[in-house]
């Protein structure tokens, strides 16, 4: 169980990562902000169910679900070959070509990739938050890296 002070402290620390993950799904700053706010409201209401050791994965799962809910319900379509002006508030892309390539990845590969490299989640945390086996997360990360290498073959790309 997470108390109110812990919830606030940990949620604030996770905000940039949560925005990056949501933005990676929705590709619209306002929608990502809405998804994170809705997720925080739902998490606050259910904070008594959260295990302290799994809080990060639990809150991330709620953000992913809210992002997908907004994605399902919104009427407008954002083409994948265009990006909004500027960047998301929590993420400054060092290279626009690389970020465009990341956003061209299928969502099932893009979300774990952003969690790993933009939000610095460990593979085990990604598995927990996405409810996927660890081996699936590792395979999706490897596949995303390979697709990005192929897509950006004219540029020098390396992943930590």
N, C-alpha and C positions, 0 to 999 in steps of 0.2 A: 504494500500500500504506500502511496506517495502522498505526503502532506502538502499543504498549500505553498509553503515556503520552498520546498524542494521542487515542486511543480514549476513555480515561477522561475526559479534559478536555472533549472535544466532546460525548460522551454525557451527561455531567452538565449541561452547558449547555443541551442540548436536552430534558431530562426534562420540564419544565413543558409545552412545546409537544407533546411526544409523548403525554403524559397527556390533554391537551385533545382531541387528534385521536382518540385511542382512545375517550375518554369520549363524544365526539360520535357514534361508530359504535355503541358498546355501551350507553350510557346507564346504566351501573352501575359505581360506583366500583371495587368489588372486581374485576370482570371487566376493567376498563381497566388496573388495576394488574397483574393477571396477564398481560395481553397485552403490556404494556411490558416486564415482566420476561422473558417468554419471548422477545420480540424481541431484547432485549439479550443474552441467552444465545446465540441463533442468530447475532447479529451478531458477538459476541466470537469464536465458533468460526470465522466466515468473514471475520474482519477483514483477512486477507491478500489477499482479493479486492476490498476496497473501495478506490476511488480517493479520494485525499485531497480533491480538488476537488468530488467528488460525494457526500461522506460524509453530509451532512444529508439529501439526497434518498434515498440508499440506505437509511439507517436508518429514515426515515419510511415507505418502501415496506414494509420488514419489519414495522413496527408495524401498518400498515394490513392487511397479510396476516394477521398473528396475530389482530388484532381480528376480522376476518371469519371466521377459523377458529373462534374462541370463539363468535361469533354463530351459526355453523352448527351447532355441537355442543352448545350449552347447551339444556337441556330447558325451562327456565322462560321465560315471555314477560313483558316489561315493557311495559305499555300506554303508548302515546305521550302520553296525556293526564295521566300522573302522572310526577312527578320524585322521585328519592330525597330523603330529608331532607338538608338542607344542600346544599353544592355539592361538586364534585370537589375534591380537595386542591390542584390546580394552577390552579383557575379559580373566581373569585368573580363570579357574574353580577350586574351592576349593576341589571338589571331582569328579574324573573322572567317577565313576560309576553313579553318579547323572546326570552328563552332558550327558553321553551316553543314559540314560533313557529319558532325555528331548529330545534328537535328534531322539529317536524312536517314539515320539508322532507324530500323523498326523499333517501336516502343519497347518491346520485350528485351531488346539489347541496349537501348538508350538509357533506360532507367537504372539498371545496375551499373552501367558505365559512368553515368553522372554521379551516382552514389559513391562509387569508388574513387574517381579522379577529381570530381568537382567538390564533393562534400566530405571526402576522406573517410568514408566508412570502411570498416574491415569487411572482408568477404563473409565472415560468419554473421556480422550484423546485417549485411545485405540479405543473406539467406533468411534470417529471422524476420526481417521487415517485409520481405516479399513472399514469405511462406514457400520458398523453393528449397530443394535440397542444395547443400553446399556445392556438390559436384555440378549441378545445373548452373549455379551462379558462376562458377569458375569457367565452365564451357561458354556461357554467354559473354563473359568478359573477354575471353580469348577470341571468340567470333567477332565481337565488336571491334577489338583491336585490329584483327586481320582485315575486316571490311574497311576500316579507316585507313590502314596502310595501303590497301588497293586503291581506294578512292583518292588518296593524297600521294600517290606514287611519285609525282613530280616534286614533292616537297619532302624535306627531311622531317620525319615524325618519330618521336620516341615516347614511350610511356614509362613512368617510374615503376 
